[in-house]
């Protein structure tokens, strides 16, 4: 028996995306419901639309599986990233880098120091919230003691925190952006440098001159920083050998070695360093790899971790493969929706109509930025701000002969680092509450976060820093909607 597929009108094609946005805005933003079931409801609605078109349940499941299969390598990388963070905390690798970052602080250059140190910690840990909530808070104490503008100091901390969150291979948002744009992690990070490094240099210049003029004499390092330094010295045996795991990952990234074996090797070496240099048992090393590092692992060695200041647990208690499960669940729910949406052909129809309005790379980049900003503000969620434009524009980039790493870069430029600048987002609320400065007050100083948008637009309209595919661009004429047959 042959069955004709019903074709979608533009209104019906846009309906699943509109339903998802309404569910997320009402359910997540207004009612505080979890994102995952809202995405599943969106997938259910889209599946019903696919059934109306004439697709069977087996075809719907197969489309979802195909979508997840493409993302599986990066999902495995996410799991390895969690293990990497836990094992590097276990070995003392990340604490060693944080220690030297704080040691090198010069109060006379407080703003540039806050920017550089928070950037370093964020790159090493892959977490903007963790770096801002630990060394960022300590650096705000330095600024307060020096009578430096707290808005400027908070802007420096937020800029540094999101510099690392944007380009660190340990960052879940960096990995997620690569997933949704269908590119590789390291290709994504390397392409991000086109917009991120100029933004970094611009911010560094501003913070250097503003900070240098704000303080005229040397002032002692505040007590909180000294406490963090002395506590790290007591807990860990520091040695340059602890830099071996990140050096291996760095070498592998430059040499373009397979990512997953490289991360597992770096984790194994880190566990070995934790056993030999910190005196921790193998069982704790495996626990750190899977469940994440916890300071209670030092208790058998005679350390009373219950008396430590709260900044230390906030900094060190993290990582583990299980820590990535919530992000992976979000990926599964999101890609269930995306898989069914792909089956219906709705995105093809929308993209075809969109391409009749977009005639240049610059217009496509600008449209991606505008959509990402809209989704960020509407949903208050950075992951959705990556997911929705990533799915919507992926085919458009391919059809214009552009590598999808242009897409992953653009959605990070307009999504990940813009989220803390919007007062009602979770990131905006967290940064304002943690640093004690309102979002709109530190916004002008968070140069690293918004400067990349202007570089992205400039590159889009000039063609500089735009990666193109080896294959010729697909025709921009609307696709002919073929009628599929089912035997």
Residue pairs with C-beta under 8 A, 6 or more apart in sequence:
1 486
1 487
2 485
2 486
2 487
3 54
3 485
3 486
4 54
4 483
4 485
5 53
5 54
5 55
5 483
5 484
5 486
6 52
6 53
6 54
7 53
7 345
7 481
7 483
8 49
8 53
8 344
8 345
8 346
8 349
10 349
10 350
10 353
12 49
12 346
13 344
13 345
13 346
13 347
13 349
13 350
14 346
14 350
15 49
16 42
16 45
16 46
16 49
16 337
16 341
16 344
16 346
17 341
17 346
17 350
17 388
17 392
19 42
19 45
19 46
20 38
20 39
20 42
20 337
20 388
21 375
21 378
21 379
21 388
23 38
23 41
23 42
24 35
24 38
24 378
24 379
24 381
24 384
25 378
25 379
27 33
27 38
28 34
28 35
28 38
28 379
28 380
28 381
29 378
29 379
29 380
35 330
35 333
35 381
35 383
35 384
36 329
36 330
36 333
37 333
39 330
39 333
39 334
39 336
39 337
40 333
40 336
40 337
42 337
43 333
43 336
43 337
43 339
43 340
46 337
46 340
46 341
46 344
46 346
47 60
47 340
49 344
49 346
50 59
50 60
50 340
50 343
50 344
51 57
51 60
53 344
54 486
55 343
55 344
56 486
59 343
60 339
60 340
60 343
63 339
63 340
63 342
63 343
64 335
64 336
64 339
64 340
65 339
66 339
67 335
67 336
67 338
67 339
67 342
68 332
68 335
68 336
68 339
70 182
71 179
71 331
71 335
73 260
74 175
74 178
74 179
74 184
74 185
75 179
75 328
75 331
76 260
77 175
77 185
77 259
77 260
77 263
78 172
78 175
78 324
78 327
78 328
78 331
79 321
79 324
79 328
80 259
80 260
80 263
80 264
80 267
80 321
81 126
81 169
81 170
81 172
81 175
81 263
81 324
82 292
82 319
82 320
82 321
82 322
82 323
82 324
83 263
83 264
83 267
83 289
83 290
83 319
83 320
83 321
84 170
84 245
84 249
84 263
84 266
84 267
84 270
84 319
85 94
85 125
85 126
85 170
85 292
85 293
85 318
85 319
85 320
85 323
86 288
86 289
86 290
86 291
86 292
86 293
86 318
86 319
86 320
86 321
86 323
87 245
87 266
87 267
87 268
87 270
87 271
87 274
87 285
87 288
87 289
87 293
87 319
88 94
88 245
88 246
88 266
88 267
88 270
88 319
89 95
89 288
89 292
89 293
89 316
89 318
89 319
90 270
90 271
90 274
90 278
90 280
90 284
90 285
90 288
90 289
90 293
90 297
91 242
91 245
91 269
91 270
91 271
91 272
91 273
91 274
91 277
91 278
92 236
92 237
92 238
92 242
92 273
92 274
92 277
92 278
93 242
93 243
93 245
93 246
93 270
93 273
94 124
94 125
94 316
95 232
95 235
95 236
95 238
95 315
95 316
96 236
96 238
96 239
96 242
96 243
97 120
97 121
97 124
97 243
97 246
98 120
98 121
98 124
98 134
98 135
98 232
98 315
99 229
99 232
99 233
99 238
101 116
101 117
101 120
101 121
101 135
102 117
102 135
102 138
102 225
102 228
102 229
103 229
104 113
104 117
105 113
105 117
105 139
105 142
105 221
105 225
106 113
107 113
107 142
107 145
107 146
107 215
107 218
107 219
107 220
107 221
108 212
108 215
108 217
108 218
108 219
109 208
109 211
109 212
110 139
110 142
110 143
110 146
110 148
110 153
110 211
110 214
110 215
111 143
111 148
111 152
111 153
111 156
111 207
111 208
111 210
111 211
111 214
112 156
112 204
112 207
112 208
112 211
112 212
113 139
113 142
113 211
114 136
114 139
114 142
114 143
114 153
114 156
114 157
114 160
114 207
115 156
115 157
115 159
115 160
115 203
115 204
115 207
115 448
116 160
116 204
117 135
117 139
117 160
118 131
118 132
118 135
118 136
118 139
118 156
118 157
118 159
118 160
118 161
118 163
118 164
119 159
119 160
119 161
119 163
119 164
119 200
120 160
120 164
121 130
121 131
121 134
121 135
121 160
121 164
122 128
122 130
122 131
122 160
122 161
122 162
122 163
122 164
122 165
122 168
123 163
123 164
123 167
123 168
124 164
124 168
124 170
124 246
125 131
125 164
125 168
125 170
125 318
126 164
126 165
126 168
126 169
126 170
126 171
126 172
126 174
127 164
127 165
127 170
127 171
127 318
128 158
128 161
128 162
128 164
128 165
128 171
128 420
128 427
129 161
129 427
129 430
129 434
130 314
130 315
130 318
131 160
131 161
131 164
132 157
132 158
132 161
132 430
132 431
132 434
132 435
133 314
133 430
133 434
134 228
134 311
134 314
134 315
135 228
135 315
136 157
136 160
136 161
136 434
136 435
137 224
137 311
137 434
137 435
138 222
138 224
138 225
138 228
138 311
139 153
139 156
139 157
139 225
140 150
140 153
140 154
140 157
140 435
140 436
141 222
141 224
141 225
142 153
142 221
142 222
142 225
143 149
143 150
143 152
143 153
144 150
145 219
145 222
146 214
146 215
146 219
148 211
148 214
148 215
149 214
150 435
150 436
150 437
151 437
151 441
151 442
151 444
151 445
152 207
152 210
152 211
152 214
152 442
152 445
153 435
153 437
154 431
154 435
154 436
154 437
154 441
154 442
154 445
155 442
155 443
155 444
155 445
155 446
155 447
156 203
156 207
156 211
156 445
157 435
158 420
158 431
158 435
158 442
158 446
158 448
158 449
159 203
159 207
159 445
159 446
159 447
159 448
159 449
160 448
161 420
161 431
162 416
162 417
162 420
162 446
162 448
162 449
163 196
163 200
163 448
164 171
165 171
165 173
165 174
165 416
165 417
166 173
166 174
166 192
166 196
166 412
166 416
166 417
167 174
167 189
167 192
167 193
167 196
168 174
169 175
169 185
169 186
169 189
169 249
169 253
172 324
172 327
173 382
173 383
173 386
173 412
173 416
174 185
174 188
174 189
174 412
174 416
175 185
176 327
176 331
176 383
176 386
176 387
177 188
177 386
177 390
177 408
177 411
177 412
177 415
177 416
178 184
178 185
178 187
178 188
178 408
179 331
180 334
180 386
180 387
180 390
180 391
180 394
180 408
180 411
181 188
181 390
181 394
181 404
181 405
181 407
181 408
181 411
182 394
182 404
183 403
183 404
183 405
183 407
183 408
185 259
186 253
186 256
186 259
187 405
188 405
188 408
188 409
188 412
189 253
191 403
191 405
191 406
191 408
191 409
191 467
192 408
192 409
192 412
192 413
194 409
194 455
194 459
194 465
195 409
195 413
195 452
195 455
195 456
195 459
195 465
196 448
196 452
198 451
198 452
198 455
199 447
199 448
199 451
199 452
199 455
200 448
202 447
202 451
203 447
203 448
203 451
206 445
206 447
207 447
224 309
224 311
227 309
228 309
228 311
228 312
228 315
231 308
231 309
231 312
232 238
232 312
234 303
235 295
235 298
235 303
236 278
237 277
237 278
237 279
239 277
241 273
241 277
242 273
242 277
244 269
244 273
245 266
245 267
245 269
245 270
245 273
246 266
248 262
248 265
248 266
248 269
249 262
249 263
249 266
251 257
252 258
252 259
252 262
267 289
271 282
271 285
271 286
271 288
271 289
274 280
274 284
274 285
274 288
275 281
275 282
275 285
279 301
280 297
280 298
280 301
281 300
284 297
287 294
287 297
288 294
288 297
288 319
288 320
289 320
289 321
290 320
290 321
290 322
291 320
291 322
292 317
292 318
292 319
292 320
292 322
292 323
293 316
293 317
293 318
293 319
293 320
294 317
295 303
295 305
295 308
295 312
295 313
295 316
295 317
296 305
298 305
299 305
305 313
327 383
330 383
334 383
334 387
338 387
338 391
341 347
341 391
345 481
347 391
347 392
347 395
348 395
348 479
349 481
350 392
351 392
351 393
351 395
351 396
351 399
352 478
352 479
353 478
354 367
354 396
355 396
355 399
355 400
355 476
355 478
356 476
356 478
357 363
358 364
358 367
358 396
358 400
360 461
361 400
361 402
361 460
361 461
361 463
361 466
362 457
362 460
362 461
362 462
363 460
364 393
364 396
364 397
364 400
364 402
364 460
365 406
365 410
365 456
365 457
365 459
365 460
365 461
366 457
366 460
367 393
368 389
368 393
368 407
368 410
368 411
368 414
369 410
369 413
369 414
369 453
369 456
369 457
371 388
371 389
371 392
371 393
372 385
372 386
372 389
372 410
372 411
372 414
372 415
372 418
373 414
373 415
373 418
375 384
375 385
375 388
375 389
375 415
376 382
376 385
376 414
376 415
376 418
376 419
376 422
376 425
377 422
377 425
379 385
380 422
380 424
380 425
380 426
381 425
381 426
382 415
382 416
382 419
382 425
382 427
385 411
385 414
385 415
385 416
385 418
385 419
386 411
386 412
386 415
386 416
389 407
389 410
389 411
389 415
390 407
390 408
390 411
393 407
394 404
394 407
397 403
397 404
397 406
397 407
398 404
398 469
398 474
399 473
399 474
399 475
399 476
400 473
400 476
401 468
401 469
401 471
401 472
401 473
401 474
402 466
402 467
402 468
402 469
402 473
403 467
403 468
403 469
405 467
406 466
406 467
409 456
410 456
413 452
413 453
413 455
413 456
414 453
414 456
417 448
417 449
417 450
417 452
418 449
418 450
418 453
419 425
419 426
419 427
419 428
420 427
420 428
420 430
420 431
420 439
420 446
420 449
421 428
421 439
421 443
421 446
421 449
421 450
422 428
422 439
423 429
423 432
423 438
423 439
423 440
428 439
429 439
431 439
431 442
432 438
432 439
432 442
435 442
443 450
458 464
459 465
459 466
460 466
